[in-house]
Amino acid sequence: MPDICEDNGRRQEEYDDSINVWNGGTLPEGINSEALKRPHWSNPRNPIIADVCFKGGLIDSWGSGTIRIIETCKQAELPEPELVEQEGGFSVTLFPL
């Protein structure tokens, strides 16, 4: 049985072998889960917040977050995370050891 936490349209499920985070909202038109695995354009839902985060150093480049997650998993010798658009939202599943 997973440990589940839900808050403001976000759902986190922790299992023995994985962690899944689901967030409401679809990907921008023209972007799919496979595109997130390679360099891609970014279309932030709130450009003002994204700009503040970029200028504050919290974002180093647009459209690089999912690539960095995948690279970090590979460096840690963990399986590649699953990136899935489903049920009106987007899901990321990580497989920690």
N, C-alpha and C positions, 0 to 999 in steps of 0.2 A: 504494500500500500504506500503510495507516495506521500510525502510531506508537501502540502499545498498551501500557497500564500496568494491571495488575490487582493489587488488594490488599484483603484482608478483605471480600470481597463487593462491592467497588466496581471498576468498569472505566472507564477513560478512554481514548478513542480520538481521536487528533489527525490530521485530514486536511488537505489543502491549503486547503479551503474551509470547514471546520467543526471544531468540538470537541464531542465527545459524552461525557457523563458518565452512567453507569448505576449505580444502587445497588439492591441487593436489598431486597425488601419492597414491599408494595402500599400504595396510598393508603388512608387510613381510610374506613370505610363512609360513603357519602353524599357523598364528595368525588371529583371526577373532574378530568381535565386542564383542561377548560373552566372549572370552578369556581375553579381556581387563578389565572385571569386577571382575577378581580374580587374585591372584598372577600369573605372567607370565614372561617369559624370555624377554629380551630387545635386539633389534637388531638395534641400531642407524644407520641412513643413513650416518651420518658423525661422525665416532668414535673419531676423533681428537677434534672436537668442543664439543662433548658429554663429553669427558674426561676433557677438560678445565672447562666446566660447573660443572662437578662433583667435581673436585678439588677446584673450587671456591665457593662451597657450594650452587650452584643454583639447583643442583640435589642431593637429599639425598639418593636415591637408584634406581637402574635400574628397569624399568618396574613398577613403582609405581604411575606414574602421573595420569592415568585414575582412579585408585582406590582412590587416594586422592581427586579427583574432585567429585566422587560419594559420598564419606564419608562426604565431606564438604557440599554438597547439603543436605544430610540426617540430618546433625547436624543443618543446618539452616531451617529444616522442609520444604525443597523444593522438588519437584518431581525429581526422578532420571533423569539425562540427557540421551538423546538418542545418542548413538554412532553407526554410520552407515557408511559402506564403500559403496560408490555409484559413478557412472559416472566417474570412473578413479581417485577418490579422497576419502577423509575421512571427515565425517561431525560430528560435535558435536552440539547438540541443548540443550540449557539451558532454564529453565522455571522459571525465577524470578517472585516473586509476585508483 
